[in-house]
Amino acid sequence: MLQEYMDRKYRTDNKPSVEANLIKNNVAIVGIGQTQYTKNSGRDELDLACEAIQNAVDDAGLKMSDIDGFDTFILDRLSLPMLINSLGTPNVRFSCEVSGGGGAGCAVAVHAAAAVATGQADYVCCYRSLNEASGHRYGRGDDFIEYMPVALTPNYGYIWPLGFVTPLGWAGVWGRRWMHEFNITREQLGWWPVVLREYAQNNPEATYFGRPMTHEDYMESPMIVDPLKLHDCCVNTDGAAAYIITTVERAKDLKQTPAIIAASAQCCPIEQEIQTIYQRPSISGLVETWYVGQELYRVAECGPDDIDVAQLYDPYSIGGIIQLEELGFCERGEGGKFVEGGDNIRIDGKIPCNTAGGLLSEAYLHGWNLVIEGVRQIRGTSYNQVKDVELSMVTGGPGVASSGIILRR
Amino acid sequence: MAEYVQGIPIMRPYIDQDNQGYWDAVKNHKLVFQHCSKCDKYHHPPRPMCPSCHSQDTLEWKESSGKGIIYSFVMFTTNKMAYPAFKLPYAVVLVEMEEGVRITANTHEIEPDEVQVGLPVEVMFEELPDGQTLYRFKKREA
């Protein structure tokens, strides 16, 4: 993967044949559900998860007892056995917890789709529930005190003792290198958060609904971890979200227009550690995102110009913009210029991005809200609906083992 | 730079069988990297198998020249994302060593506005109040 990336030459001769792909056009997302996104839910994660899952089940037109599989990714703080006990799902025959943190934002859907396509389960529920605003905040500096006195893993042992304990810092290192090599400016970075905030003004469920932000506001916001300012960083959210995956065949009997998976991909490249990808020949680009994009285009038999709308996992502005390059929406090193002024990522632009407000302005639901918005764009029910959407892309986090899906009508 | 706030403990490295030699060397004020004698390649962080030749018995520790350049860095400027044991601001630099390996560390006697991509640096060792030893980087003549 890394060699293909360095050569910018994606090999098709060493990949499984597209014809043999059991997921393509056979599996769909058929139900979506969420709770309110708040700053203080006053409820525990298990409680929130039950509500979001019930909403997704109702949305699909299913019964709770139909759900026979569960899927999420690591860093979840609720117990799956208690979730099953609470929901009373009597036939659970598949469960999965994917590695890679936010990179697995779509890998959860990939694994659930694989389970459904191969007959391991009929209806897999992908869930996430967080109290990151009021409770345990992943990625805060003091968050790590609970692990004292020894770093949690050997890898963290090289970075945590330096006061280098947060994903924003880890990503800031490769982000600065990218800015340095390609002369990306802070003014350019600002357009990503500004456009996402515009989208959030039409989404009453978004954290920043009713709180617009100008580019000037962005420039005046404080530095958090240089090179990242406050508004380069995602929000904190209390809330839960869920979606349900089944076969296209079963979807015919359900309530909603299915969002059919045209392609799905995961990438776990060499020299990978959560965000600290520093040993690679180049750290000013992201092999995992590039690979996921190439594989999605190969399997869906399309290219970046065919994608109508994209939800890119953006825990920080840099992570969104660099993905535009790696997914082929613009040239490598041109991401800064591409987002300048914002038009290219607005609703009538070249590639409308994160149309519900993304992780920066809608909610930091670890990418579940991005999948849900990707589905809404297929159904035609987004608050910022792009016209005549045929293909809707969603990706997982940057700088970690990543993933992606392309949905179609 | 990188001064500590008294009374807040500093995280310790996680030492296992694969990286014991690395941290033992640091304790003795030496910086070593894992090297495969068969491939003549460095690998960091240390691992139980050479990813190039798949040998498990050709891995050795080789002392680093201690010299490198700042390849990239971040500067922690607010308490939100910083670790509370550190006085603000503080830098974490990614240094590309002469051996080709890149490692992260705090800086020693480098002012915030002097921390720049391309700055030549060399390793030094610091005894922490809690008895552990860590490496940092200070400026050097190019």
Interface residues (C-beta under 8 A of the other chain):
Chain A: G139 R140 G141 D142 F144 I145 Y147 M148 P149 V150 A151 L152 T153 P154 N155 Y156 G157 Y158 I159 W160 P161 L162 G163 F164 V165 T166 L168 G169 G172 V173 W174 R176 R177 H180 P222 M223 I224 V225 D226 P227 I270 E273 T276 Y278 Q279 I283
Chain B: A2 P9 I10 M11 R12 P13 Y14 I15 D16 D18 N19 H44 P45 P51 Y71 S72 F73 V74 M75 F76 T77 T78 N79 K80 M81 A82 Y83 P84 A85 F86 Y90 V92 L94 V101 R102 I103 T104 A105 N106 V117 Q132 L134
